[in-house]
């Protein structure tokens, strides 16, 4: 499946590459004679900013394309496209960019999943559990979102669907206690992975962020090296607001990886680059649809190709 495919029933939309060609490559002869028109470059900047690439990444991409064109290294549309894709890939591979899941040296791997309401956090947990179960791992999912009874029920259904084990408390019970009990169960039963759901909290709610810190502390108390992963789930359709969310969560707990959901429903895939650049945290998964299999381990080269699909 294409990472940035359109949803069924949507009208076809022009890709980023098509938009860039319209403003920058109307006269390919300009490339052959040593550069891109400055006015065209400004329009390319506008297109990339509109696709949520962020100021830093946009400026770096445009500057590099301009430099290569002036050196005569971009003379055709294909070379222009290749330069954009390479720039995106290099940006995503810069700094902290290892997309592999961290795994415990011994005992269960504990994955704490955080994010705001509506980002697709519980659905991601179900998909991740399905993926791990397909790898023959024994998985426990923990419903530490005890603020909403519906969240507990939703996660229980996912656990049944993918044949994972389930640990949950009563609505209103202590979320940290649920996480503690799940790790206890994993150690007793010899489970490979514990995935801990948390309440979908607004990043502006200081009380709920304090509760999240408590969950993380209690996990570490039960298993000192845990959580081995703290994955922040972000909605790919919300644009630059994702950066503010990410920074606030990162101030509360150390984030080890990003999950960007709903990328099948937006052409604004640049937010993936912008958040990676802002936090220096690797993107680990992309959610690309509603099915249990619609979860893509992140690959910078594949993403770069898709974000500038022809």
N, C-alpha and C positions, 0 to 999 in steps of 0.2 A: 504494500500500500504506500502511496506517496505520502510523505510526511505532512505536506501542506495541501492535501487534496480538498476539493470542495464537497460540501454535504449534498446528499441526494436531493434533487429538486431545486437546487440553487442554479441561478443563471450562470453561464460561464463568465469568468472574470479575467481581465488582463493581468498577466503575471508582472512581477517587478521588472523582469528583463524586458518584457514588451514595452512597459512604460519608459524604461531607460532608453531603449532603442528609439522610441518616438521623439525624445528630446535631445539625445546626444549623438545619434548616429544617422540623422537624416541625410547627411552627406558623408559617406564613408571615406571619400577622398580627403577629408580633413585629417583623418588619422594617418593616412599615407604620407601626409606632408608635415608631420611633426607635432601633433598634439590634438587636444580637444578644445573646442571653442569655450572660453571662460564662461560665457553665458550659459552654455549647455551644462558645464560642470555645476553651476549654481542650481540648475534645475534637477540635476542628479542628486545633489545634496538634499533638496526639498523632498524628493521621492523617498530617499532612504530614511530621512527623519520621519516622514509620514508613515513609514513601515516600522517605526519604533526601534531603529538601530541605535538611537542615542547619539549625542553630539560627538563624543570622543571617537567612537567606532566609525561614524560617518566621515568625520574629518580625515581620519587615517586612511580609509578606503579611497576617498576621492583624491587625496594627496598622492597616494601610491599610483593610482591609475594615471593621473596627470604626469607624474614623473616618468613612468614607463612609456607613455605615449610620446613625450618630448624626446626620449632617447631612441625612438624609433622601434621600440619593442612591442608596441600595440599598433598594428596596421590594418587589422580586419575586425569584423564583428566577433568572430570566434575568439580572437586574442583578447578583445575587450571583456568578453564574457569569462574567459579563463582567468583573467586578472582579478575580476570581482570575486569569483569563487575562491581563488587562492587566498585573497585577502580575508574573506570570511573564515576560511579554515584556519589560517594562521592566528586570527584573533581568538577563535575558540580553543586553540591548542596552546595559547600563551598562558603562563602562570600555572595555577592549580587547575588541572584539566583532566585528570585521570577519571574516566567515566566508569571504571570497574567498581563494583560494590566492595566495601571493606568487609572482611570476614574475620570472625574471631579465631585466634590461634588455637583455642581449645574451648569446648563448651558451646553453648548457643550463641549465635550472632543476634544481637538485639538492634532492631531498626525502629527508631522513633520517627513518626510521621506527623508533621505540623503544617499549619496553613489556616487561611480564613474560611468562613462559610462559603460554600458554593464553588470552591476551586476544584472540586473533584477528588478530594483527599481519600474518602472512604472507598470510592470506586478504584482509585489507584491501588489502594491496599489489596483489594480483591484481585486486581489484575496481577500485581506483584506476587501474591500468594499462589495464583494459578501458574505463573511462570516458574516459581520455585518448586511447586509440586510436580510439574512436568519434568523437572530435573531430579525427581525422586528424593527431594528433601522433605523432612518432616517439619511442618510449619504450624505454629500457634499464632492466632491473631487475637489481640487483646483490645477489648472495647473500653478504652479509658476515656472516651467521650461519654461521660455519664450525665451530662447536662440535658441531653435529648434522648428520650426513650427510643425515638425513631432511628437514631444513629446506632444504638445497640442492636436493634432488630435488623437494620440494613447490613451491618457487619456480620451478624450471625447467619443471615441468608447467603452472603458471599462465602463464608467459611463452609457452609453445607455444600454450596455449588461446586467449589474447587477442592473439596475433601481436605480442608485444613481443620485443625482443632481450634476450639473457641474458648476464651476466658472472658467473662464479663461480670460486672457488678450490677446492682440495682440502680435505677435512675436516681440521681442525686447522691450516690455514694462517692467516696474519695477516689478520684482518678489515679492518684499515685499508688493507692493500695491495689488497684486493679493491675497496674503495671508490675508491681512487686510480685503479686500472686502469679502472674503469667510467667515471669522469669523463674519463679519457684517451680512451677509446673513443668517448664521446659527442662530444667535441670533434673527434675525427678524422672521425667518420661524419656529423657534422651533426645529431645527435639533439636533440630538443627538451627531453626530460625524462629525468633519472636518478632512479630510486627505489631507495634503499639500505636493504635489510633489515639488522637487527642481531640479535644473539643475544637470546633471551627471557630476560632476566636478572632474578633476584630483586632488588628494590630495596634489600634489606638487605645485598647482597653488595658490599663495598667494592672488591674486586679487579675484579669485572666492571664496576662503575661506572667505575673508572679506565680499563678497556679502551674503554668507550663514549666517554669524554673523548678518548682517543687517536684514535678514528675521526673524531670531529668536528674535531680539530686537523689531521689529515692531509687531510681534505676541504678545509678552509680553506687549507691550504698549496698544494694543487693549483689551487684556484679561490678567491681571497681573499674574494669576496662570498658564498660558499656555506658551509653549506647555506642555501638560501633559505627552506626550511621544515624545522622539526624537529617532527614530529607524534608526540604521545604517544598510544598506543592503550590504552584502558582498557576493562575488562569491566564492562558496565553492571549485572551481577547481583551484584557484590561489595559494594555499598553503600559505607559510609563508609571502608572500607579503600582505596578508590580515591583518596581525598584524601591519605592517607599516602604512597601510591605516587607520586602526582603531585608532591608536594612534594619527595620525595627525588630524583626524576629532574630536577626543575627546579633543584635544588642542583648537579647534575652538569653539565647542559648547558642553554642557553637554549631553552625550549620556545616555539614560535610558534603551536601549534594543538593542539586535542584531537580525538580520534576516539573515540566511545563505541560499542562493539559490543554485540551481543546485546540490544538494546533491544526486540526482538520477543519476548523471552522473559521480560520482567519488567514489572510494573506500577509498579516503583519508579523512575520516570523522574526523580525529583527530584535524583538524583545528578548529572545534567547541570548543574543550577543550582549545586549545592554546589561542584563542582570549578571551574566558571567563576568563582564568587565567591572561592574560596580562592586561585586562582592569577592572576586577572585575565588569563586567556588565552582567546581565542575558541574555541568549539566549531566545527569545520569540517565534520565528517561524522558521520553516524550509520549504523551497520551494522544492517540490519533483517531479515536472512535469510541463506540459504546461497548463493543464486544470484549470478552475477557482476554482475547488475543491482541487487542488493539493497544499494545504497549511496546514501544520501540526503545531498546537500549541505545543511548545516544552515540552517534558517530559523526564527528565533525565534518569529514569529507562528504558523507552522504547528505548531511544537512545543507552544506554549502551548495551542493548541486541542486537540491530541491528548492532552496530559497530563491535561486536564480534559474528556475526551470524555464526552458525555451518554449 
